[in-house]
Amino acid sequence: MSAPSKSRPKVPDGKSKFFTTKQKAANEKGFVGYETVWVEMQKVAPYKTPKRP
């Protein structure tokens, strides 16, 4: 049997309706993190002051 490899396989980006996850590079201890990028669900309109009566 061979020794297990210390590197993790590259995982494809996970895409959802509301967010995307991307695999980060491994650090010196071998920990692999994931980055979550959220998609804005609502559009933000600029505020307009109401008309005076």
Secondary structure in CASP SS format (residue, H / E / C, confidence):
PFRMAT SS
TARGET T0000
AUTHOR 0000-0000-0000
METHOD secondary structure of the structure
MODEL  1
M C 1.00
S C 1.00
A C 1.00
P C 1.00
S C 1.00
K C 1.00
S C 1.00
R C 1.00
P C 1.00
K C 1.00
V C 1.00
P C 1.00
D C 1.00
G E 1.00
K E 1.00
S C 1.00
K C 1.00
F C 1.00
F E 1.00
T E 1.00
T E 1.00
K E 1.00
Q E 1.00
K C 1.00
A C 1.00
A C 1.00
N C 1.00
E C 1.00
K C 1.00
G C 1.00
F C 1.00
V C 1.00
G C 1.00
Y E 1.00
E E 1.00
T E 1.00
V E 1.00
W E 1.00
V C 1.00
E C 1.00
M C 1.00
Q C 1.00
K C 1.00
V C 1.00
A C 1.00
P C 1.00
Y C 1.00
K C 1.00
T C 1.00
P C 1.00
K C 1.00
R C 1.00
P C 1.00
END
